[in-house]
Amino acid sequence: METFTAGLGLQEILMLGLGIAAVGFILKKLFKLAITIAIIIALVYYGLPILQTIMTM
C-alpha cells in the first residue's frame, strides 16, 4: 500500500483530495462567471445598435 501512495500518509492523501476538489470548485465558478460576462457583453454589443435604431424612428 505504501508504494501505491508514494509514501504519503492518509492525512496527506485527504488534504490532496480536498485541495483538488477546492481548485475544481473555484474553476467551475470562474468558468460560469466568464460565460455570464461573455453573454452580457454580446447582448450589449448587439443590442445597443438595435435599440438606437428603434429609438431614432
C-alpha positions in Angstrom: 0.0 0.0 0.0 2.8 2.4 0.8 4.4 2.0 -2.7 1.0 2.7 -4.3 0.5 6.0 -2.5 4.2 7.0 -3.0 4.9 7.1 0.8 2.1 9.5 1.6 0.1 9.1 4.7 -3.7 9.1 5.0 -3.8 12.7 6.1 -1.7 13.9 3.1 -3.9 12.0 0.7 -7.1 13.5 2.2 -5.6 17.0 2.0 -4.5 16.5 -1.6 -8.1 15.3 -2.4 -9.6 18.3 -0.7 -7.2 20.6 -2.5 -8.1 19.2 -5.9 -11.8 19.5 -5.1 -11.4 23.1 -4.0 -9.5 24.0 -7.2 -12.1 22.3 -9.3 -14.9 24.1 -7.5 -13.2 27.5 -8.0 -12.5 26.8 -11.7 -16.1 25.8 -12.2 -17.3 29.1 -10.6 -14.9 31.1 -12.7 -16.0 29.4 -15.9 -19.6 30.1 -15.1 -18.7 33.8 -14.4 -16.8 34.0 -17.7 -19.7 32.6 -19.7 -22.1 35.1 -17.9 -19.9 38.1 -18.7 -19.5 37.0 -22.3 -23.3 36.7 -22.7 -23.8 40.2 -21.2 -21.1 41.7 -23.5 -22.7 40.1 -26.5 -26.1 41.4 -25.5 -24.8 44.9 -25.1 -22.7 44.8 -28.3 -25.5 43.6 -30.5 -28.4 45.1 -28.5 -27.4 48.7 -28.3 -27.3 49.4 -32.0 -30.7 47.8 -32.4 -32.1 49.9 -29.5 -30.5 53.1 -31.0 -32.2 52.5 -34.4 -35.5 51.8 -32.8 -35.3 55.0 -30.6 -34.5 57.2 -33.6 -37.5 56.1 -35.6 
